[in-house]
Amino acid sequence: MNRSTRPSRSAGTTAKRGHRPAGQSPRARPATRPAAPKLLSPDSLAWAMLVASSCVTDVVAFGRSLTVVLAELRQRDLPPDAVRSQAIDLAYATLRRYCRGDVELSLLLDRPTAEDELRSLLRVALCWLEMHPDKAHVGVDQAVEAAATLSGGRYRGFVNAILRRALRERAALDKAIASDAEAAWQHPQWWLNRLQKDWPDKWQAIADGGNRKPPMGLRINPLAITPKAYVEALAAEGIALQPPVAEDGPEALLLAQPRPADALPGFKQGQVVIQDIGAQQAARLLDVQPGMRVLDACAAPGGKSLHLLQSAAVDLTAIEVDPERCAALRRALESAALPSDRSVQVICADAADTTSTAASWAKRPFDAILLDAPCSGSGVAGRHPDAKWLRREDDVYALARTQKRLLKALWPLLKPGGRLLYGTCSVFVQENDAQVETFLAQTPDAQQLTRVHLLPDARHDGFFFALLCKVLV
């Protein structure tokens, strides 16, 4: 799918924010770009700012997914004292408040600049100053040190002047932000328009959820440890939990504060996986039983597939169209140490292509189907803030067509009496209720059993689920 960059007013463009002119694609990323300049100490804030700004540039200037960019950063062979986590947090925070930086730079820059890395560094520094107003002098000094690595150091004075002006004019900047809907709500206008139309009484809370640092949910592997024993293991390590909610299920836990995965007891041994509590509801709703033949369409990255396999002794077929994601899915499931009474087959294919001779996986019916459909990701904007600036409104229509195609193709593969769970991580009605209502109206043997809306909040991301049953007509 094509992704769009979000033109910045400070870049001198006349295009409307949040929209890419028709036919325009993201620019090619330079073949080589410095990842960690040797001029900076890797344990410094300046290093973290510069690395974060490079990540932001990859997203907004070159249209790359933040998930991919950060995966590359995590894989780099960096010094042990490198403040990689600080750089990652800054990249996330800067993209969450991207519109605010847009307004600030439009007022602070006397003339446009076409320097991607310079604009990104200013955005990161402005974000850090907003997060740490009591340490403003530290932020300015470290941003100037980071600027010394750009264009031979000629931007040091410029960055110093812009940031000090931002500190002096904070009240005026805040007023400008408050008068700009995109900046105040930190979402593109087309996104806000959809929220206001779809959720007239809840759109503000949904937008706030899309700006929030996401919670960290855990799912206990019942094949490896009991919920009681794992909670006790967390307590022994001094790791606090949020109060449990019965509707989440006995294996769902929510950390009071996020922790590195390796710091969790039993993580390396497979006793627990990191999975949003909302995402965990997919397997709970589908409720597979031993002996079932189950299809997980659009299965990567594999969290829901693994949940299904750990829930019951099933025969699972997992489909993923992207070769790289399919390879990662296969590795994840093969390393899960599942009991011998479970079987899984990972296939790289288009899940909607069920009638070709190559689709041998689709020749036998399934007892249960999980369709975790491609979507806008509007329910997980807090976890994937780049989606707000990479998506265009036209993408939603294209995704809705893909969702319809998948539903139509997969329904014939379901046995009579079988169940299909349609799910998205979107809050847009076009991808959810409207999609299901149209399908039900056009499919006589489809009956809805359950429909669930989970709006993004402090406990989970945003999800939609509709459980459908095939009935005799």
Buried (B, 14 or more C-beta within 10 A) or exposed (E): EEBBBBBBBBBEBEBEBBBBEEEEEBEEEEEEEEEBBEBBBBEBBBBBBBBBBBBBBBBBBBBBBBEEBBEEBEEEEBEEEBBBEBBBBBBBBBBBBBBBBBBBBBBBBEEBBEBBBBBBBBBBBBBBBBBEEEBBEEBBBBBBBBBBBBEEEEBBEBBBEBBBBBBEBBEEBBEBBEEBBBBBBBBBBBBBBBBEEBBEEBBEBBBBBBBBBBBBBBBBBBBBBEBEEBBEBBEEEEBEBBEBEEEBBEBBBBBEEEBEEEEBBBBEEBBBBBBBBBBBBBBBBBEBEEEBBBBBBBBBEBBBBBBBBBBBBBBBBBBBBEEEBBBBBBEBBEEBEBEEEBEBEBBBBBBBBBEEEEBEBBEEBBBBBBBBBBBBBBBBBBBBBBBBBBBBBBBBEBBBEBBBBBBBBBBEBBBEEBBBBBBBBBBBBBBBBEBBBEBBEEBEBBBBEEBBBBBBBEBBBBBBBBBBBBEEE
